[in-house]
């Protein structure tokens, strides 16, 4: 497999997608933030002084999906047709999982947009809760699945990955 973002001399370049066909494309990414009991309870009870953490993080994550091409140098500017951020609270592990699903009709995929949306949502949770506890840990950010395009469908197989940040 060769890298598509470099020319023959090793210079970075934006992939030319002008000859590709327009297809429906989706991507789902997730990541987690591990927090203290105090932070978990404050978020769950909507007691954080800065406001409703998950609602603000949801909006921030969606905004992040729309600005991905400004943050990742070789990403194409995409016309997203949908972006959703949801959260799952896990009180046993004191974790908040963020999930981001992104859709478009286009010539290139939305994997980076989904990953950026998750990252921005988790960073927003950290920002809004850092006055309570600065020892939160963000991790396990990955692409869960994607569909559409030349490379076809992809589904993350957790059992094949040995890496764990926890």
Secondary structure, DSSP 8 states (H G I E B T S, - for coil): ---SSB-TTS-B-----TTS--EEEEEEEEEEEE--HHHHHHHHTT--TT--HHHHHHHHHHHHHHTHHHHSTT-----EEEEEEEEEEETTTTEEEEEEEEEEEESS--HHHHHHHHHHHHHHHHHHHTTT-S--EEEEEEEEEEE-STT--EE--GGG------
